[in-house]
């Protein structure tokens, strides 16, 4: 299943510990996931996405904690849930071992903690 999903944060962008990410989805409701760029790391569900305008959403995302070293790499993926109530089934702060196979998602965007 493929739907266009754009994350406004460019690959390689420096990020702070907490950022507001903006994304655009052509259908559905976004769920923002972040993980340490190590492939074995779980995906952490970020803050609930809030609609800004038609297909543009914003969500609060955390990259590490107060002891995270600068230079640590993270990946961001945005899922496209069918609707807001489906998106709300993903609780902020919980983890997923793998990305859901039955839900469209963006390509990973890799960012660097500043």
Rosetta blueprint (number, residue, H / E / L):
1 X L
2 X L
3 X L
4 X L
5 X E
6 X E
7 X E
8 X L
9 X L
10 X L
11 X L
12 X L
13 X L
14 X E
15 X E
16 X L
17 X L
18 X E
19 X E
20 X E
21 X E
22 X E
23 X E
24 X E
25 X E
26 X L
27 X L
28 X L
29 X E
30 X E
31 X E
32 X E
33 X E
34 X E
35 X E
36 X E
37 X L
38 X L
39 X L
40 X L
41 X L
42 X L
43 X E
44 X E
45 X E
46 X L
47 X L
48 X L
49 X L
50 X E
51 X E
52 X E
53 X E
54 X L
55 X L
56 X E
57 X E
58 X E
59 X E
60 X E
61 X E
62 X E
63 X L
64 X L
65 X L
66 X L
67 X L
68 X L
69 X L
70 X L
71 X L
72 X L
73 X E
74 X E
75 X E
76 X E
77 X E
78 X E
79 X E
80 X E
81 X E
82 X L
83 X L
84 X H
85 X H
86 X H
87 X H
88 X L
89 X L
90 X L
91 X L
92 X L
93 X L
94 X L
95 X E
96 X E
97 X L
98 X L
99 X L
100 X L
101 X L
102 X L
103 X L
104 X L
105 X E
106 X L
107 X L
108 X L
109 X E
110 X E
111 X E
112 X E
113 X E
114 X L
